[in-house]
Amino acid sequence: MQQYEITEAQKKAFEDNEADFRRLDDQMHGIQEAARARLIDNGWDPGIEGIPCLACPCPDFMADGQLGRCRRGGCGHPFGRHDLPR
């Protein structure tokens, strides 16, 4: 990766951005856990290998959809709405 000369203010901005993205990751993980538990509590457990969707009955994420979305017909949800491996 190419190295750039950055100012202290820019370094601080990158550090703040990284901290915000970590908080977003933690929040997304919590939402996925709640969605998974809600589906299981309501009798939905596809019991399959893969990356099933948590927003619809899509059994597995299919890559190469537009803007990182699932290309499986009837789904189309972004990767983050699928049950990502922990």
C-alpha positions in Angstrom: 0.0 0.0 0.0 1.3 3.4 -0.9 2.2 5.5 2.1 1.1 9.1 2.3 2.5 12.0 4.3 -0.4 13.2 6.4 -0.8 16.0 8.9 -1.6 15.5 12.6 -5.1 16.8 12.0 -5.6 14.3 9.1 -4.2 11.5 11.3 -6.7 12.4 14.0 -9.5 12.4 11.5 -8.6 8.9 10.3 -8.4 7.7 13.9 -11.9 9.2 14.6 -13.2 7.6 11.4 -11.9 4.2 12.5 -13.5 4.6 15.9 -16.8 5.4 14.3 -16.6 2.4 12.0 -15.8 0.2 15.0 -19.0 1.5 16.7 -21.0 0.9 13.6 -19.6 -2.7 13.3 -20.6 -3.3 17.0 -24.1 -1.9 16.4 -24.5 -4.0 13.2 -23.4 -7.1 15.1 -26.0 -6.4 17.8 -28.8 -6.0 15.1 -27.8 -9.2 13.4 -27.8 -11.1 16.8 -31.3 -9.7 17.5 -32.6 -10.6 14.0 -31.2 -14.1 14.3 -32.8 -14.6 17.7 -36.1 -13.2 16.5 -36.2 -15.7 13.6 -35.3 -18.6 15.8 -37.8 -17.6 18.4 -40.5 -17.7 15.7 -39.5 -21.1 14.4 -37.3 -20.1 11.5 -34.0 -21.9 11.4 -33.0 -22.8 7.8 -30.4 -25.2 9.2 -28.3 -24.7 6.1 -24.7 -23.9 5.5 -24.1 -20.6 3.8 -25.0 -17.0 4.5 -28.8 -16.9 4.7 -30.6 -13.5 4.7 -32.0 -12.2 7.9 -34.5 -9.9 6.1 -36.1 -12.6 3.8 -36.1 -16.4 3.3 -33.1 -16.2 0.9 -31.0 -19.3 1.7 -27.6 -18.0 0.8 -26.0 -14.7 -0.3 -25.1 -14.7 -4.1 -22.3 -12.3 -4.8 -22.0 -10.0 -7.8 -25.3 -8.2 -7.5 -25.6 -4.5 -8.1 -23.9 -2.3 -5.5 -22.9 -5.4 -3.4 -26.5 -6.7 -3.1 -27.5 -10.3 -3.3 -28.2 -11.3 -6.9 -30.6 -14.1 -5.9 -34.1 -13.5 -7.3 -36.5 -12.3 -4.6 -33.8 -11.1 -2.3 -31.6 -8.3 -3.4 -30.6 -7.3 0.1 -27.1 -6.0 0.9 -24.5 -8.3 2.2 -24.9 -6.9 5.7 -28.5 -8.1 6.0 -27.3 -11.7 5.6 -26.2 -13.8 8.6 -22.5 -13.1 8.4 -20.0 -15.4 9.9 -18.7 -14.3 13.3 
